[in-house]
Amino acid sequence: MRPLPARLLVVSDRHGSDRPLVARVAAALAAGARWIWLRDRDLPEAERAALAGEFARLVGEAGGTLTIGRDAGLAARVGAGGVQAGDAAAAAAARARLGPGALVGVSAHSLAEVRAAREAGADYVTLSPIFATASKPGYGPALGPAALAPAAELGLPVVALGGITPETAASCLEAGAAGIAVMGGVMRARDPGAAVGALLGALAIGRGPAPTRR
């Protein structure tokens, strides 16, 4: 079993960025980020494919892992390391298309969805929103860090998502998260490199290697 790519997953969001996403991702990678999730699902297909190709180049040059949100076909075309599926059924379909070597994640918002992801053969889940966040206001009230331990006990690495800051990152690990995913904190930052550096510094207190895929 190989380890997950990193404890920090940087999530793209062009709506929250005042500069091109490629520049933001380049700055994040230069600061030490090694796992990038191309979200931005509302882009026209051709534009998203072109952006995915740019991300793949940058992430590959940095020796990192690129995850494509909800499009296993695009992940395969650009040689991405994996896909972030919207639910368990999509995760199973992505696994069938990309094979056992791909990193398949599921976006979960409840324990039931974490359990379904495990049964579908996902490698990890993002669980959100852990804290209140302006980036993902439509997913109900914040679950709180207390939701992380029971989710992790189901047997999949859990990546905490939603309102995570350098001040709360370590508490997420202590509560049972395998890592954190951050969108607005990097995409909206005046200095994305500094934001990534602060997050990585907060995560450095975590003990041991990144959790392995199950």
C-alpha positions as semicolon CSV with decimal commas, in nm:
position;residue;x (nm);y (nm);z (nm)
1;M;0,000;0,000;0,000
2;R;0,140;0,339;-0,098
3;P;0,090;0,648;0,117
4;L;-0,151;0,922;0,024
5;P;0,025;1,199;-0,167
6;A;0,044;1,450;0,118
7;R;-0,129;1,579;0,428
8;L;-0,226;1,899;0,244
9;L;-0,462;1,891;-0,053
10;V;-0,492;2,227;-0,231
11;V;-0,827;2,273;-0,407
12;S;-0,866;2,506;-0,704
13;D;-1,133;2,777;-0,724
14;R;-1,100;3,041;-0,992
15;H;-1,398;3,233;-0,853
16;G;-1,205;3,308;-0,537
17;S;-0,877;3,394;-0,705
18;D;-0,766;3,735;-0,820
19;R;-0,500;3,586;-1,045
20;P;-0,492;3,300;-1,299
21;L;-0,526;2,956;-1,141
22;V;-0,207;2,836;-1,307
23;A;-0,014;3,110;-1,126
24;R;-0,177;3,019;-0,794
25;V;-0,099;2,652;-0,835
26;A;0,259;2,729;-0,938
27;A;0,302;2,938;-0,622
28;A;0,150;2,664;-0,406
29;L;0,383;2,403;-0,554
30;A;0,685;2,630;-0,514
31;A;0,596;2,662;-0,145
32;G;0,586;2,285;-0,098
33;A;0,234;2,171;-0,184
34;R;0,241;1,834;-0,355
35;W;-0,124;1,739;-0,396
36;I;-0,355;1,951;-0,613
37;W;-0,725;1,899;-0,684
38;L;-0,861;2,060;-1,001
39;R;-1,219;2,143;-0,908
40;D;-1,380;2,425;-1,113
41;R;-1,645;2,194;-1,252
42;D;-1,839;2,477;-1,418
43;L;-1,569;2,555;-1,674
44;P;-1,652;2,475;-2,037
45;E;-1,516;2,134;-2,128
46;A;-1,240;2,257;-2,360
47;E;-1,121;2,520;-2,112
48;R;-1,118;2,272;-1,826
49;A;-0,923;2,023;-2,035
50;A;-0,664;2,287;-2,122
51;L;-0,636;2,388;-1,756
52;A;-0,599;2,024;-1,655
53;G;-0,312;1,989;-1,900
54;E;-0,136;2,293;-1,750
55;F;-0,192;2,163;-1,397
56;A;-0,061;1,821;-1,497
57;R;0,257;1,975;-1,634
58;L;0,320;2,187;-1,327
59;V;0,238;1,914;-1,077
60;G;0,444;1,661;-1,269
61;E;0,747;1,890;-1,274
62;A;0,714;1,927;-0,895
63;G;0,688;1,552;-0,843
64;G;0,336;1,589;-0,703
65;T;-0,003;1,430;-0,759
66;L;-0,293;1,583;-0,952
67;T;-0,651;1,487;-0,873
68;I;-0,927;1,577;-1,121
69;G;-1,271;1,648;-0,982
70;R;-1,551;1,427;-1,114
71;D;-1,406;1,342;-1,454
72;A;-1,222;1,013;-1,479
73;G;-1,195;1,049;-1,855
74;L;-1,013;1,379;-1,826
75;A;-0,791;1,236;-1,553
76;A;-0,692;0,956;-1,788
77;R;-0,624;1,194;-2,078
78;V;-0,387;1,420;-1,888
79;G;-0,223;1,143;-1,688
80;A;-0,351;1,265;-1,350
81;G;-0,286;1,052;-1,046
82;G;-0,649;1,023;-0,954
83;V;-1,002;1,152;-0,943
84;Q;-1,228;1,305;-0,678
85;A;-1,571;1,149;-0,719
86;G;-1,893;1,307;-0,606
87;D;-2,034;0,990;-0,455
88;A;-1,973;0,619;-0,405
89;A;-2,126;0,513;-0,737
90;A;-1,902;0,753;-0,927
91;A;-1,602;0,626;-0,731
92;A;-1,671;0,270;-0,837
93;A;-1,703;0,380;-1,200
94;A;-1,377;0,576;-1,178
95;R;-1,198;0,275;-1,033
96;A;-1,325;0,057;-1,316
97;R;-1,200;0,307;-1,573
98;L;-0,868;0,407;-1,419
99;G;-0,761;0,079;-1,262
100;P;-0,617;-0,017;-0,923
101;G;-0,323;0,223;-0,942
102;A;-0,536;0,538;-0,946
103;L;-0,606;0,740;-0,634
104;V;-0,984;0,758;-0,599
105;G;-1,144;0,989;-0,346
106;V;-1,503;1,068;-0,258
107;S;-1,654;1,394;-0,135
108;A;-1,851;1,298;0,178
109;H;-2,070;1,503;0,408
110;S;-2,188;1,236;0,653
111;L;-2,083;0,907;0,811
112;A;-2,320;0,723;0,580
113;E;-2,140;0,865;0,278
114;V;-1,800;0,773;0,423
115;R;-1,924;0,417;0,474
116;A;-2,056;0,402;0,116
117;A;-1,723;0,529;-0,017
118;R;-1,540;0,253;0,167
119;E;-1,771;-0,010;0,024
120;A;-1,716;0,132;-0,326
121;G;-1,339;0,086;-0,297
122;A;-1,237;0,451;-0,252
123;D;-0,889;0,524;-0,121
124;Y;-0,990;0,821;0,095
125;V;-1,271;1,066;0,157
126;T;-1,288;1,438;0,207
127;L;-1,534;1,516;0,486
128;S;-1,694;1,859;0,487
129;P;-1,769;2,112;0,607
130;I;-1,568;2,071;0,925
131;F;-1,585;2,443;1,001
132;A;-1,812;2,713;0,861
133;T;-1,686;2,832;0,525
134;A;-1,783;3,085;0,261
135;S;-1,647;2,857;-0,013
136;K;-1,899;2,575;0,044
137;P;-2,210;2,730;0,199
138;G;-2,459;2,482;0,057
139;Y;-2,362;2,170;0,249
140;G;-2,537;2,235;0,577
141;P;-2,401;2,332;0,918
142;A;-2,041;2,269;1,015
143;L;-1,980;1,911;1,131
144;G;-1,704;2,013;1,369
145;P;-1,378;1,828;1,442
146;A;-1,570;1,577;1,654
147;A;-1,703;1,423;1,331
148;L;-1,354;1,320;1,221
149;A;-1,284;1,039;1,468
150;P;-1,596;0,830;1,398
151;A;-1,542;0,881;1,025
152;A;-1,179;0,764;1,047
153;E;-1,287;0,460;1,247
154;L;-1,472;0,335;0,939
155;G;-1,136;0,246;0,786
156;L;-1,062;0,510;0,522
157;P;-0,819;0,802;0,551
158;V;-1,031;1,112;0,609
159;V;-0,921;1,451;0,474
160;A;-1,085;1,738;0,662
161;L;-1,231;2,007;0,435
162;G;-1,409;2,333;0,503
163;G;-1,282;2,638;0,683
164;I;-0,945;2,486;0,773
165;T;-0,678;2,740;0,873
166;P;-0,323;2,714;1,006
167;E;-0,474;2,762;1,352
168;T;-0,713;2,467;1,319
169;A;-0,510;2,229;1,100
170;A;-0,334;2,051;1,386
171;S;-0,660;2,004;1,575
172;C;-0,802;1,821;1,272
173;L;-0,510;1,576;1,277
174;E;-0,549;1,531;1,651
175;A;-0,920;1,457;1,599
176;G;-0,845;1,178;1,354
177;A;-0,800;1,334;1,011
178;A;-0,532;1,196;0,781
179;G;-0,486;1,540;0,632
180;I;-0,660;1,861;0,535
181;A;-0,795;2,008;0,213
182;V;-0,794;2,385;0,168
183;M;-0,956;2,592;-0,104
184;G;-1,034;2,950;-0,002
185;G;-0,739;2,978;0,234
186;V;-0,503;2,940;-0,061
187;M;-0,715;3,060;-0,353
188;R;-0,807;3,388;-0,183
189;A;-0,475;3,450;-0,010
190;R;-0,281;3,762;-0,104
191;D;0,032;3,544;-0,097
192;P;-0,062;3,183;-0,180
193;G;0,291;3,061;-0,121
194;A;0,292;3,203;0,230
195;A;-0,051;3,052;0,294
196;V;0,072;2,709;0,189
197;G;0,383;2,750;0,400
198;A;0,176;2,833;0,708
199;L;-0,048;2,531;0,654
200;L;0,246;2,297;0,604
201;G;0,409;2,435;0,916
202;A;0,094;2,365;1,116
203;L;0,076;2,010;0,978
204;A;0,440;1,941;1,062
205;I;0,343;1,860;1,419
206;G;0,167;1,550;1,290
207;R;0,344;1,228;1,374
208;G;0,447;0,955;1,133
209;P;0,404;0,922;0,755
210;A;0,091;1,015;0,568
211;P;-0,170;0,738;0,612
212;T;-0,166;0,459;0,357
213;R;-0,435;0,365;0,113
214;R;-0,650;0,080;0,237
